[in-house]
């Protein structure tokens, strides 16, 4: 666990005791802080009885508190805690800011920060995999589901100082004030999470704050394919030394991509370009990163190969929760004269319309619409491609299995959130995996539970 002597004797309140909040509270307590915790659920509160004060920051006196640590899941644009903290003059921060504060107490290290609307989890895992393949001590955390404060501090080895690799959501950046990454990447900015912001410009500004916290000599790279990301790049370039802010160039990698089983599709060219730029900044050579790209096994629910059955490939891309992230999955299997993708699409919509998926209808042999957005997707697609209205994933997989021919791909890439039928995209992807394996009788590695596979390769 990462601790900090500077927190000793200080007073903190922690609101939200999911993974990051619970770990932040434990790190503060281990550092000698006076901690008050609260969660709307009773069970996570009970875990701190006898260790911390149990109290709702909305009702207790916050006078004299040094910080209010808020879960990224708390919507500061609507939750009254923002006004209450301002009334008492208490700064609202998150666990990433606590990590930034603790850096001065850690052994020599560097930090890589990765953000963007889409692709940041894959890029974060890929960077970590390359570093570990090169023998460089590394820890991965942040929005990828691993609270960084819960990780053991790194120690340098013969290959140099350790590297903390952080996937950072806009929510986490909003709660961070002083994280100066030695190297950082912004992959893209497309409309997402707009219920948490006054508008798209505010969402884009949030992403850009990661780079305003860097020093003028620190490295930043940008996927300049979209105008909002280019704007952040231009702003970053004006305030730092020559060559310390660059636009990513994916053209160097296309010829090598067939050698990367888990990194197919045009979107992964950008992920690779960002990962290579970041690790080369740390000192990794081509001789080290090139074989690591081929050995990377990917992440669950992100273009995950479940199995191949009778020549049909089944792909779990449940993490594609908006059209911008589903479009590259459709593009990963070009028609080459005849479409071969059986697209399972739908869920809880984040936006109306097909968005960037519109450009890839030629790749789709048949669509199977599911969930709350299913009828709307059917309306948009019928008359243009073959469509079956299925509502449930189990029905969609059954129909796709009956329709698919050898060489075809059955792709769950829903372009929607999962909350209409599932707890999260992980549960949705696991359900898809189980249905595929039950219907095909497949016993391939992809049909195993992630825990049985040893978790994510990174």
N, C-alpha and C positions, 0 to 999 in steps of 0.2 A: 504494500500500500504506500502511496505517496503522501507524505506529511510535510508540515512546514512549521518550524518553531515560531514564526512570526504570528501565527494564529493563537498561540498560547495566551490564555487570559482574556481573549477577545470574545465578544458576544455575537452569535450568528443565529438567525432563524432559517430553517429549511422548509420550504413549502413544496410538497409532492415527494413521496417516498417510493417511486418506482426505481429502476436500476440506478440511474445517475444520481437521484436525490438521496437514496439510501447510502450509496457509496460516499457521496460528499459529506453526509452527516457523520459517517464512521471515520473518515479522514480527519475531519475537524475535531471530533472527540479524541482521536488518537494523538492529535497535536496539542491537546490541553485546552481547547476552546470550550466556552460555555454555550451549549447548543440547545435550542428549542426546535422541536420538529412537529410537523403536522401533515396529515393526509386525510382526505375525506373518507377513506376506508379505515375501518378500525384495525384490521389485521396488521398492516405495516406499522401503525402507531405502536401496537403492543410490543413489537420487536425492540423498541427503544425504552420501554419502561424500566426505570432504575438506572438508566445510562444517560438520558437526556430529559429535559423538561418537555412535557407534552402540552402544546398550546397552539391555538389557531392565530396566525399573525393578523387576521382580520378582527380579532377581539382583544388581544393582549396589548399592553403598553409597549411600543417599540422604541421608546426613548433610550438612547445610549447604545443601541445595537450597531455593530460595525458593518453588517451586511445581511441582506436577505437573499438567500440562495433559492432560486426558483427553478422548478423543472421546466425543460424546453416545451413541455406539453401545455403549460399554462398560457392561455392567450392574453398577452399583456394589453392588447388593443381593446379588450372588452372586460377583462377581470378587474374588479375594484381594488385588487392588491396594489396596482400601480399607483393609484391616487393615494392610498394609505401610506405606502412607503415614502412618497414624495412629501406628504404631510409631516412625517417624522424625520425627514432628511436622511433616510437610510438607503444606501445604494442597492439596487437590484442587480444581482450577478448570477452566473451559472457555474457549473462545475469546471468548465473550460477556463473561466477566469481564475478560479482557485488554482488550477494547474499552472496558469501563467504566473501567479503570485509565488508558487512553490519552486519555480525554476531555479531561482538563485541558490536554493539549498540542495540542488541535485548535482551529481557528478557531471563533468563535461559532456555536453550532448547538443544535438540540433533538433529542430522541430520542422516537420513538413506538414502543411495544412492544405486540405483539398476540399473545394466546394464547387457548387454547380447544381442546376436543377436535376440533371440526369447524368449517370455514369460515375458519380463520386465514390460509391461503395466499391465497384469493380476496380477503379483506379487506386483507391486506398489499399485494397487487398493486394493488387499487383505490385505496387511500390514496396509493400512490406515483404512480399515473396521475393522480389529481386534483391532487396537488402539482405534478407536471411540467406539467400542462395550465395551471395557474395561474402558471407561470414560477418556482416556488420550487425552488431547488437541492435535490436529494434523492438519497439512495442507499438501495437496498433490500438486505437481507441476512438471514442467520440460517437458520432451518429451511427456508426456501423454496428452499434449494440454492445460495445465494451466500454464501460466507464473508465477513463484513463486513470483516475485517481485510485482505482482498485488494483492497478498493475504494480508489480515490483519495480522499483527504480532501476534504471539501466546502469551498468558499469562498462567503461571502455575496455576493449580488448586489443589484440595485435592489429586488427583491421581499422582501429580508430574509435572515435567517440560514438556513443549510441545515438539512435534516431527515434524520436517519437513521431509516429505517423497518425495524423488526426483527420478523420472525415468530419466536416463541419457543416451543419445545416444552417439555414438563415436564422432559425430560432436560437441556435447556440451562439452564433455571431452577435445577435442582438444583445445577448447577456454577457458579452466579453468586452473588456476595455483595454487590455494591455498585452495581448498575445502577439508578439513580434516573431513570426515564423522565418526561419532562415531561408526556406523555400516554400512557395505557395502556388496553387493552381486554381484558376476559375475555368471550368470546362464549358459552360453554357448557361444561358438564362432564358427560360421560357416560362409562360404563365403557369403558376402553381401556388398553392397555399394562399390565394388572394383573400381568403376569409380572415387572414391574420394581419392584413396590411390595408392601408387606405387605398392602394391601387398598385398597379404593376411597377410604377416608378419607385415606390417605397420598397417593394420587394427587391428590385435590382440594386437599390442603394444599400440594402442590408448586406447583400453579397459582396458589394464593393468595399465595405468596411474592413474586411479581412486584410485588404491591401493597404488601407490607410494606417493600419497599426504597424506595418513594417517600416524598417529604416530605409534610407535612400540607397544603401548598398546591398540590400537583401533582394533575393531573386524571386521573380514572379513570372508565370507563363499563363497564356490565355488562349482558349479555343475561340478564335475570332470569326467563326462562321455566322454568328448572329450579331445584329447591331447593338443590343444592350451590352454584350460582353466586350465588343470592340470599344464601346464608350468607356467602360471601366479600364480597359487596357490603355486607352489614350490618356486617361486621368493618371493612371499609375506611372506611365512613361514620363510624364512631365515632372514628376517629383522624385525621380531616382536617377542614379548614374547610368551612363550609356550602356546598353546591353543587359541591364538588370531587369527589364520587362520585355518579354518577347511574345509574338504570336506563334502558336504551334503550327508546324508544317507536317502534314500527314503523308506527304507524297513519298517520303523515304521508306515507308513501311509496307506499302501495298504488296510489293513483290514477295515479302516475307510472310504475309498473313496466312497463306495456306498451311504453314508449319505450326500454327497456334490453334489447336483444337478448341480451346475454351474462349477464343478471342475473335470470333467471326463477326462479320457485319461491319458496315462503314463507321458506325459509332465507336466500335472498338479500336479503329485506327486512331481516333482522337484520344481515347483512353491510353493507348500505348504511347502515343507521342507525348502526352503529359507525363506519364510515368517515367519515360526515358529522360525527359528534360529534368525532372526533379531528382532522379537518382544520379544523373551525371553531375548535377550541381553539388551533390554530396561526395562525388569522387568515384562513382562506379564507372567502369569502362565498358565498352561494347562487348569485349570478350566475356564480361560477366553478365550483362543484361540480356544478350541475345539468346543464350540457351535457357535462361530463366523464363522467357516468354513462352517457349515451347513446353515447359514443364508446369506452367500455371494451370491449375485445375478449375478455376472459376469459383463462383459463389452460388449457393443454393438460391433458386428462384430468379436467377438472372441469366437467361439463355442457358439454363441447365439442361443437359441431355439426360432425360429420364431413362430411355431405352430405345432400341431399334427392334421392331417386330415385323417379320415378313417384308422387310425392305422399307418399312415406314418408320420415320424418325419422330419421336415424341419429345417436345421441348417445353420446359416449364419456365416461362418468363413472367411469373406472377408479379414481379417487382415493377413491371411496366404499368404504372398507375395513371398515366395520362397519354394522350395521343403522341406527344413528342417523343416519349420513351418507347412506345410500341412501334413507331414507324421504322426505326433502324432494324428491329427484329424482322419485320416483313421484308426489308431490303436485303437481309442476310441470305435469302434464298431466291436469287433472281430467276425469272421465268425461263430464260434460255429457250424461248420459242413456245413454251407451254407452262402455264402456272401450276404450282405444286403445293402451295400452302393452304392448309385447312385451318382457318383462323377462328379461334374461340375468343370472343370479344364481349365486353359488357361488365356491369357492376354498378357501383355508385358513381355517377358522372361528376367530373370536375369541371367540365366545360361542354358546351353544345357543339356538335359537329365532329367531323373526322380529323380536322387539323392536318398535321403532316402525313397522316396515314393515307390521305387522299391521293398522294403521289405514287402509292404503291399498290393500287388496286389490281394492276396487271399481274402481280405476283400471286394473287389469291385465287385458288381454285374454287373454294367454297367458304362461306362464313357461317358461324354458329353463334347466335346471339344469346346472351345470358343476363340474368340479374335485372335490376331496376332500369338500367339503360338499354336493355335488350330491345324493346320495341322501337326505341328511337334509332338505334343502330340499324335495325331491320329496315326502317323507313328510308334511311340514308343510302342503304346498299342495294335494296331490291330494285331490279331492273338494270342493274349495272354488273352485278356478279350473282352467283347462286347463293341463296341464303336459307338457312333453316332456323326457325325460332325455337329455342330449346329451354330457356329459363334457367335450368340447372346444369352445372358442369358435368355431372354424371351422364345426363342425356346427350350433351354436346360431344363428349368423348365417345360415347357409344355410336352416335351417328357418324362421326368423323372416321372411326375405325371401320365402319361398314363401307364408307365411300372412298377411302384412301387407297391408292395403288402403290406398288413398289416405286420408290424414289420420291414419294410425297412426304410432306412434313405436317404433323399435327402440332399446332403452335398455340399454347395458352399465352397470349400477350394482351391482357384485357383492356388496356387504355383507360382504365377506371380504377377508383379506389375499391376496396373489398368490403366496406362496412355494411353494405346492404345484406350480405349473407354470411360474412366471416369476421372474426375478430381483427385480423390484419392480413397483409399480403402473404406472410409466411404460412398461416393456417390455410389460406386459399391454395397456395402452391403445394402444400403437403397433401391436401385433399385431392388435387389433380393427380399427383404422383400415385397416390393409393388407388385411385380409380383406374388409371392407366395400367398399373401393375396387376390389378385384379382382373381386368378385362382381357389383357394380353397373356397373362400367366408369366410375364417377364420376370426374370431373377437377376437382371443386370445390376451393376453397381448403382445406377441411378434410382433403382427401385428400393434401395435400402433406406432406412431412416437416417437423417443426417448424423444423429448421435452414433449410429452403428458404423458410419463411414469415418468417424473420428473428427467430425465437424469440418469447418471450412479450412481449405488449404491456403495458407498465407505465408 
